[in-house]
Amino acid sequence: MVLPGYIHAFLLSTVLPFWLMLQPQQAHAQAFEFIGPEQGLSQISVRCFLQDELGFMWIGTEDGLNRYDGYEFRVFRSKADSLGLCFNWINSLMQDRHGMIWVGTANGLSVYNPRLDRFFSFYHQPDDSASLSHNDIYELYEDAQGQIWVGTGRGLNLLLRNGQQPAHWKFKRFTAGQSGHQAYLPANSVKGIAEDERNQLWIATHTHTQHGPKLGGLTQLLDTAPIFRHILEISASPAQADTLQIETLFRSKDQKMWVGTIDKGLYCMEYQGDSLLFRHIYEGLPHPFVRALLEDRRGNIWVGTYNGVRLLKAARREQGPFSHLPGITDALPFGQIDALYEDRSGNIWIGGPGGCVKVPAGKKAFQHYRHDAISGQGLANNDVIDLLQDSRGDIWVANYDAGLTRIMALPGGQERYEHYLYRPGQVGGLQSGAVICLTEDRFGHIWVGTFHGLHRLRFPSGPTGQPVFEHFLHQPAQPGSLLSNYVTDLHEDRQGTLWVINGPGGIQEVVRDKKGIVFRPYLHQGSDPFSPLSNWPLSVYEDERGRMWVNFRRGVSRMYRDSSGRTAFRHLLQPQGMQVPQRASLAIRYGDTAGVLWAGGNGLVKISLPPGADRPPWEPGVEPVIRPVFQYYTEAEGLPNHTIYGILPDGQGRLWISTNHGLSCFDPRSETFRNYDQRDGLQSNEFSANAYFRSVQGEMLFGGINGFNRFHPDSIQDFLRPPALAITRIRVLNEEAVVGQPLAKTGFVLAQAPPYLQQFTLSPRDYLLEIHFAALDFVGNGKQQYAYMLEGLDTDWIPSGSRRFATYTNLGPGSYTFRVKASNADGVWNEQGISMAITVKPPWWRTGWAFLLYAGLLAGGVYVLVRMRTQAVRREMHTRARIARAKLEERERVRARSSRDFHDETGNKITKISLYTGLLKQQLSTQQHLLFLDKIEAHLKELAGGMRDFIWVLDPKQDELQAVLHRIRDFGQSLFEHSQTSFYFEQQQQQAQQVPIDLNIKRHLLMIFKEGMNNALKYAHASEVRLKVRVSDEGLLMELTDDGLGFDLKQHRAGHGITNMEHRAREIGARLQLESVPGVGTRLRLELQNHP
C-alpha cells in the first residue's frame, strides 16, 4: 500500500540509513550514479522527471522542484507571492509545445514560464465549476491536438485556453459517477493518461480504500461530449477475470499500450481490428505493484515496481520474462520505484523514496570487481597485484597481504567467490598473504609466487576433495631449491617450460623429474657476456613471436634457447643519457607479431629491433648487445602518465595501457591516445605493475589499488553526440541577476532568464561581469571541456578546461558577442555552441550628446583659431603682394631702362660700324678686301638682329605668349620673304592674349624656332614651311614642318644645332620631338604642359 506522507518521511529519515548499512553489497561496482541531498537535491524522495527543450533536467521531490544542469541544482519552492510554485510536493511534470513547464503538486497546478522565470498557479475553487476539480494533481498530458489534460484525485480536467494570459484559462471537468455510465469515469483518481494510434485518449483510474470496493479501470474517451468506453476487467483467461486497479499507463513506439496495475503486475494492450488484446506479463516481476514504466531508445521496457526495477528486453518484451539488471537491480539504495525517465543522451533516471539514480548512457563497460568491507563479499581485498584467467574460465586474483580470490562463473550470469587466505599454521594452505604473481601450467595447476616462497595449487581428481597448496622455499643447503623466497614473476612458455623469477636471486627453470621439482638456476657470470644481465630480475615476458624477454632492475635481456635446452642471453643497449628513474626502468610489456616491442620506461617506448637480433649467441660473430631504435611517447603526446604498468593488444591493433593516472587506448597507426579515468568506471586512476591479463576471448583484466576492471575492448564505445549548451547564470558585481528585478548596486536587470537570453546591455557601472554556462548531456560529468571567446575583445577561443564561467572586467563601450562551446566526456565538440550579444553603454562623457558638445566646442575653437590665422595670413599675403609688386615694377623698370640704354648705346655703335664699313668699301678696290668687308657687313646684320631679339626679350611689355608667337611669326615671314620657300603660320585658337610668359621661356621658345627655321631655309630646300600653334588649357603645342629633303637622324643626331634645341627644351620643361624622313621632309614638335 501507499504510506501516508508523514510515516513515509519518518521511515526515510530513521529506518532507511540503517537499512542501507545492513544490506549485502555486491562485488561489482554500481552501474549508476547516485544523486541525493549531498549533491544538492532539495529532498531525498524523488517522484518525477522531465528534460526540457534546452536540455535541463527537472526533478520533482516531496520538498521542492529542482532544475539540474549536471553540476548544480536550482531549487524552486512555494512562495508567499503569486509568482512562485504553488506547493512543494511535486507529483508530475510536463513541458508543452509552447515551452511552458507544467508542475502537478499535491496542492494545486503550476505553469512555469522559463523565459520569464515565473510561475502561475491554478487551484480548486469550491464555488467555481471552471476551476480544477481537485488540488491533488497526479498526471499531466498533452495530446496530438495540443490540448492539456490534468489527472487529479477527483477526476479528469481539460484546460480551456482563453487568450494568452493564464489568469483567463479555465478547466472542463470529467468526474466519476454512476458505475459503468458512459458519461462518467469509473473512479476519480486519474493516475495515467495516454493516446493510442487512433488518437483516442485512454485514462487509467483507481480508487483503493481499505473498507470500500476496489473501483477503477481503463477508460477510453471517445468524444469530448463526453462518451467513455469503460474496460473494468481484463480476462487473462476464460476462467479468470482481473479487476483493473491501474497505476500507470503509456504507449510504446510500436503503438502498444502498457498498463501497470496496483496488484496484478503489467499488461500489454493492442488493437486486433476493433477488439483489444491483453497480454499479462508477470514472470520475474519482483512485486505486482507497477508504479512506473519507460521505453528506452533500444525498445526495452523498464518496469519500476514497489520492490525494484526490472527490464523487458526488446526482443521478447510482450512475452517476458523480466530481466535482472546487473549492478542496478540489487544495488539501488531504495526498492520503491516512483519515476523512470530517459533523457536525450540516453541516460536512464530512476527516482524513489531513497533519492535519484542516473544510469549513464553509453557507459564504458568497465566491469569493476572489488572487496566489500561491510558484507565481506567480493575480493579478499582491493590491492590487486596480479590477474589470471585459467583454462576453466575462472579468474584468479592476487590480493597483496590477503591471499587469493577465485571468481567462478555460474549459470544466469551469476558468480561465486572463493578465498584462499593466509592463516598461520594451516596445513595445505597458503604460507604467505603477500601474493605477488600467478600462472597456470599445462597440467592445470595454479602456481602462486609470494614473498615467502612458491606455491603450487593442485586440484583433487574427485568431486569432494579440497585443493591443496604445495610449498617451495629457498634451502641454502639444498641444491636445486629456490634461489630466493622473493618470487616476483612466473611464466610457462610455449614449450611448456615454467620459469621462476627471483628478485633478488636470479632466473630459474622448473624441472620435473622422478624425484620431484628441481629449480635450475641461470645466473649472471661476470666473465660471460652472454649470461643474464644481473641476478636481480623483475619479470619475464614472452612476445607474440615466442621470444622470451627478461626485465631487470637496470635493463632488458633476450633469452635464447634451442631444442636441446641450451640457453644464453643478449642485452638491449639503451641509448646514452636516457634519463630513466629507478622506479620507471625499462620493462618489456608487449611484443607484436611484426617484431616490434612496447615497453614502459618513463613513458611508452616503442622498440624496433635491428636485423640480426634473432641470431642466437652461439652463432659466430654475434655480439652480446642488441642495438635497437627507441621511440618515446610521453604526456606531451597524450599519454596520461609516464609510469606504465601493463600493455595489452586488442583485435583492432590498438594497445591498452595501464598507468598511474588511468587507462589509455593507444593507436600505433595514428599515434593517438584515448584516455579513461575513474569517472569512466575504472577501479581507480592508479593501477598495479604486472596486474594485467588478456583472455582467449579477448577480454582484458587490469588490476589496481581498488580492485580490478574486466572488459572487452569492443564494448568501450565513445559517446559521439555533442552536448547541448546553456547559459545558466549571469552575475554583475558578484550579484546574480534575476529576471525583472534590478540589482541594488547598479540597477542591472534581465529581460529574460539566462538560458533564453539573446542580448543584454551593461551600464558603465557594471564593470564586473561573470557568465556561467554548462554542457547539458549528463554523461561523464566533470570530463567535459569548455572554450569561450568575446568577439570584439578576444581574437581566438580561450580554453577553460572544466571551468564553467568567464569573467570580464572594465569592458570598453561597444558591441560584443559572447560565444561558448563544449565537448562531451569523450572529446566530441559542439562547435556551433551558443552566443549572446552584449552591449556596453559608454559613460555620459562618452555618449553621442557629449561628443556633439565636444565637437561643437572644438568647432568653435577651430573657427576662432582659423579666423585669427586667416586674418594674419591675409595681412601677411597683402604685405608680400605689395612687396612683390614693388619688386616686379622695379624689375620691369630696370628691364625697360636696360633695354632702352642697350638699344641706344649698342644700336648707335653698330650703326657707326656699318657706316664706316660702307665708306671703306668705296675707297678700296681690292677684291679680297671687299670680300672681307662684305662678311663684316653680314655679321653686323646678324649681330644687329640678335641684339634686337635680346632687347625684345628684355622688354617687359612683350611678356605675353601672343607677343612671342607674333615675334616668331614675323621672323619666319622676314626670313622666307625673298626665298623660294613659302612660309605659313597657323594658330588654331586665339587664347594666347593676356597669357603671361616667363622671360626664360620666352627666350628659349624664340631661339628654338629661329634655329628650326634657319635650318629649314639653309638645308631643306623646301617649297613650303608651316608653323602650327595650338593653345589650350592643357598647354602649348607648336609644330614646324617642311617638305624639303629631310635627313637621316642617326647621321646628323650629334649636330650642334639639334643639341642646343633639346637643351633649351629641357630648360623650360618642354618635350621636343624631331622627326625627319629623307625625301619627305622634317617635323619639329614642341609640347609645353600648363603653359605659364
Secondary structure, DSSP 8 states (H G I E B T S, - for coil): ----HHHHHHIIIIIHHHHHHHS---SB--SSEEE-GGGT-S-S-EEEEEE-TTS-EEEEETTEEEEE-SS-EEEE-B-SSTTSBS-S-EEEEEE-TTS-EEEEETTEEEEEETTTTEEEEE---TT-TTS-S-S-EEEEEE-TT--EEEEETTEEEEEE--SS-GGG-EEEEE-B-STT-TTSBS-S-EEEEEE-TTS-EEEEEEE--SSS--EEEEEEEEETTTEEEEE-EEEEETTEEEE--EEEEEE-TTS-EEEEESSS-EEEEEEETTEEEEEEE-TT-S-S-EEEEEE-TTS-EEEEETTEEEEE-GGGTTT---B--TTTTTT-S-S---EEEE-TT--EEEEETTEEEEE-TT----EEE-B-TTT--BSS-S-EEEEEE-TTS-EEEEEBTTEEEEEEE-GGG-EEEEEEE--TT-TTS-S-SBEEEEEE-TTS-EEEEETTEEEEEE--SSSS---EEEEE---TTSTTS-S-S-EEEEEE-TTS-EEEEETTTEEEEEEEETTEEEEEEE---TT-TTS-S-S-EEEEEE-TTS-EEEEETTEEEEEEE-TT--EEEEEE---TT----GGG--EEEEE-TTS-EEEESSSEEEEE--TTTTS-TTSTT--SEE--EEEEE-GGGT-S-S-EEEEEE-TTS-EEEEETTEEEEEETTTTEEEEE-GGGT-S-S-EEEEEEEE-TTS-EEEEETTEEEEE-GGG-----S---EEEEEEEETTEE-BBTB--TTT---BSS-GGG--EEEE-TT--EEEEEEEE---SSTT--EEEEEEETTBSS-EEEET--EEEEES--SEEEEEEEEEE-TTS-EEEEEEEEEEEE---GGGSHHHHHHHHHHHHHHHHHHHHHHHHHHHHHHHHHHHHHHHHHHHHHHHHHHHHHHHHHHHHHHHHHHHHHHHHHHHH---HHHHHHHHHHHHHHHHHHHHHHHHHHHH-GGG-BHHHHHHHHHHHHHHHSTTSS-EEEEEES----TT-B--HHHHHHHHHHHHHHHHHIIIII--SEEEEEEEEETTEEEEEEEE-S----HHHHTT-HHHHHHHHHHHHTT-EEEEEEETTTEEEEEEEEES--
